[in-house]
Amino acid sequence: MDMHILLRLLIVHFVASAALYRKIFPGTGPGPLIRLRWALISSVIYASLLFAGLAAWHAFWVIPGFFVLFAAASYLALLIKTAWVRLLFFQLFLLSAVVLLWMYMSETAFAVLDTGLLSFWRSEKLLLVLLGFFVLIWPAGHIIGLLTEPFRRQLNDDEMSEGLARAGIWIGCIERTIIYIFVLSNFVTAIAFLVTAKSIFRFGEVGKPGNRKEAEYILIGTLMSFAVAMVVGYIIRYCISSLE
């Protein structure tokens, strides 16, 4: 098996890209030209480290090849304004190149993909779990938003406490995912701890007398979110058990 090649490449990639990324995208300070200069320097460092991690001294073409790829990834990422989108694009771009390098250098790469990664698409149980996850992330969240919209309209701007932008959407997605995992793992009692934790952190501010409407609005949305996650989780569990 040539998995040790992939593991070496991944170790080098994550260590090097994490350190070099902060130089190219420090957040604030250096202008585009300075960042581009750091991108070129980082490209040489990254390509050289990847070549050393590959330990295939005959494949010297890896250095100029990944110099170009790293520089291209850095330049394209500089054009992206949103920080998390930039980071995701940067990592996926380079990870794809690393995997392709492994597949080219490894004799067993395609066999590993066929028996490992590609077998995922043949597993009905795993596909059911993935289906339930995506249902909870988008359709369920959209439906809950539509159902709670009439209640949100009853709130004035003065009655809504100031919070992070889109934080409620992220909180809903995370809590539905956690409940979904609990239901699939037959660890339903843990949901009670999640309810308690959210009651402490979420309702501490809105539990004041003047915020009754907002508290009721959040409670309705939370109960809908919990109920949808449990229903989807039990449906997926039933479907999985019917396959056994």
C-alpha positions in Angstrom: 0.0 0.0 0.0 1.2 3.5 -0.8 -1.0 5.3 1.7 2.2 6.4 3.5 2.9 8.7 0.5 -0.5 10.3 0.9 -0.1 10.7 4.7 3.3 12.3 4.3 2.0 14.7 1.7 -1.0 15.6 3.8 1.1 16.3 6.9 3.4 18.5 4.9 0.5 20.3 3.3 -1.4 21.1 6.5 1.7 22.2 8.4 3.1 24.3 5.6 -0.1 25.8 4.3 -1.2 26.8 7.9 2.1 28.6 8.5 2.4 30.2 5.1 -1.3 31.2 4.8 -0.9 33.7 7.7 1.9 35.4 5.9 -0.1 35.8 2.7 -3.4 36.7 4.3 -2.6 38.3 7.7 -6.1 39.9 7.8 -5.0 43.6 7.9 -1.9 45.5 7.2 0.2 44.6 4.1 -1.1 45.7 0.7 -1.6 43.5 -2.3 1.9 43.8 -3.6 3.5 42.8 -0.3 1.1 39.9 -0.1 1.9 38.8 -3.6 5.6 38.9 -2.8 5.0 36.7 0.2 2.9 34.4 -2.0 5.8 33.9 -4.3 8.2 33.2 -1.5 5.7 30.8 0.2 5.3 29.0 -3.2 8.9 28.1 -3.2 8.9 27.0 0.4 5.7 24.9 0.0 6.8 23.2 -3.2 10.2 22.4 -1.7 8.7 20.9 1.5 6.2 18.9 -0.6 9.0 17.5 -2.7 10.9 16.5 0.4 7.8 14.9 1.9 7.2 13.0 -1.3 10.7 11.5 -1.0 10.8 10.7 -4.7 14.0 12.4 -5.8 13.5 11.6 -9.5 10.3 13.7 -9.5 12.0 17.0 -9.4 9.2 18.5 -11.5 7.1 18.6 -8.4 8.9 21.8 -7.3 8.2 24.0 -10.3 4.7 22.4 -10.7 3.6 23.1 -7.2 5.3 26.5 -7.2 2.9 27.5 -10.0 -0.1 25.8 -8.3 0.5 27.5 -4.9 1.1 30.9 -6.6 -2.1 30.5 -8.6 -4.1 29.4 -5.5 -2.7 32.5 -3.6 -3.5 34.9 -6.4 -7.0 33.6 -6.9 -7.6 33.6 -3.1 -6.5 37.3 -2.9 -9.5 38.1 -5.2 -11.9 36.6 -2.7 -13.2 39.1 -0.1 -14.9 36.7 2.4 -12.3 35.2 4.7 -13.8 31.8 5.2 -14.6 31.4 1.5 -11.0 32.4 0.7 -9.6 29.8 3.2 -11.9 27.1 1.9 -11.0 27.7 -1.7 -7.2 27.9 -0.9 -7.3 24.5 1.0 -9.5 22.7 -1.5 -7.4 23.9 -4.4 -4.1 22.7 -3.0 -5.6 19.5 -1.4 -7.0 18.5 -4.9 -3.5 19.0 -6.3 -1.9 16.9 -3.5 -4.4 14.1 -4.1 -3.8 14.1 -7.8 0.0 14.0 -7.2 -0.5 11.0 -4.9 -2.6 9.3 -7.5 0.0 9.9 -10.2 2.9 8.7 -8.0 1.2 5.7 -6.3 0.5 2.4 -8.0 -2.3 1.5 -5.7 -4.0 4.9 -5.5 -6.9 4.0 -7.9 -7.4 0.7 -6.1 -7.6 2.5 -2.7 -10.1 5.0 -4.1 -12.2 2.2 -5.7 -12.4 0.1 -2.5 -12.5 3.0 -0.1 -13.8 6.4 -1.1 -15.9 5.3 -4.1 -17.5 2.5 -2.1 -19.2 5.2 -0.1 -21.5 5.8 -3.0 -22.5 2.2 -3.0 -23.5 2.1 0.7 -27.2 2.7 1.1 -26.8 3.3 4.9 -24.2 6.0 4.5 -26.2 7.7 1.7 -29.3 7.7 3.9 -27.3 9.4 6.7 -26.0 12.0 4.2 -29.5 12.6 2.8 -30.8 13.2 6.3 -28.0 15.6 7.0 -28.6 17.7 3.9 -32.3 17.8 4.5 -31.8 19.2 8.0 -29.3 21.8 6.7 -31.2 23.5 4.0 -34.9 22.4 3.4 -35.6 22.1 7.1 -34.0 25.4 8.0 -35.8 27.2 5.1 -39.2 25.7 6.2 -38.6 26.6 9.8 -37.8 30.2 8.7 -41.0 30.4 6.7 -43.1 29.0 9.6 -41.6 31.5 12.1 -41.8 34.5 9.8 -45.2 35.6 11.0 -44.0 35.6 14.6 -40.9 37.5 13.7 -43.0 40.2 12.0 -44.7 40.9 15.4 -41.4 42.0 16.8 -40.3 45.6 16.6 -36.7 46.6 16.1 -36.6 47.8 19.7 -37.7 44.4 20.9 -35.0 42.5 19.1 -31.8 42.3 21.1 -28.6 43.0 19.1 -26.8 39.8 18.1 -24.3 38.5 15.5 -25.4 38.5 11.9 -26.8 35.2 10.7 -25.9 33.6 14.1 -29.3 32.2 14.5 -29.1 30.3 11.2 -25.7 28.8 12.2 -27.0 27.9 15.7 -30.0 26.2 14.2 -27.9 24.1 11.7 -25.5 23.0 14.4 -28.2 22.1 16.9 -30.2 20.1 14.3 -27.0 18.3 13.3 -26.1 17.4 16.9 -29.7 16.1 17.6 -29.6 14.2 14.4 -26.3 12.5 15.5 -27.8 11.8 18.9 -30.9 10.1 17.4 -28.9 8.0 15.0 -26.5 7.0 17.8 -29.5 6.0 20.0 -28.3 8.5 22.6 -31.6 10.5 22.8 -31.2 11.3 26.5 -28.3 13.6 25.6 -30.8 15.9 23.9 -31.9 17.0 27.4 -28.4 18.4 28.1 -28.5 20.3 24.8 -31.8 21.8 25.7 -30.4 22.8 29.1 -27.3 24.3 27.7 -29.2 26.4 25.1 -31.6 27.6 27.8 -28.7 28.9 29.9 -26.8 30.6 27.1 -29.6 31.6 24.8 -32.4 32.6 27.1 -30.4 34.3 29.8 -30.5 37.6 27.9 -34.0 37.4 26.4 -35.6 36.1 29.6 -36.1 39.6 30.9 -39.7 40.9 31.3 -39.4 43.3 28.5 -38.2 40.7 26.0 -41.1 38.2 26.4 -42.1 38.3 22.7 -38.5 37.6 21.6 -38.2 34.8 24.1 -41.4 33.2 22.8 -40.2 33.6 19.2 -36.9 31.9 20.0 -38.6 29.2 21.9 -41.0 28.4 19.0 -38.1 28.3 16.6 -36.0 26.1 18.9 -38.8 23.6 19.5 -39.5 23.4 15.7 -35.8 22.9 15.1 -35.6 20.1 17.7 -38.7 18.4 16.5 -37.7 18.4 12.8 -34.2 17.0 13.7 -35.7 14.2 15.8 -38.3 13.3 13.2 -35.8 13.2 10.4 -33.4 11.2 12.6 -36.0 8.6 13.5 -37.1 8.3 9.8 -33.5 7.7 8.7 -33.0 5.2 11.6 -36.1 3.3 10.5 -34.9 3.2 6.9 -31.5 2.0 7.9 -32.9 -0.7 10.1 -35.2 -1.9 7.3 -32.1 -2.5 5.2 -30.6 -4.9 7.7 
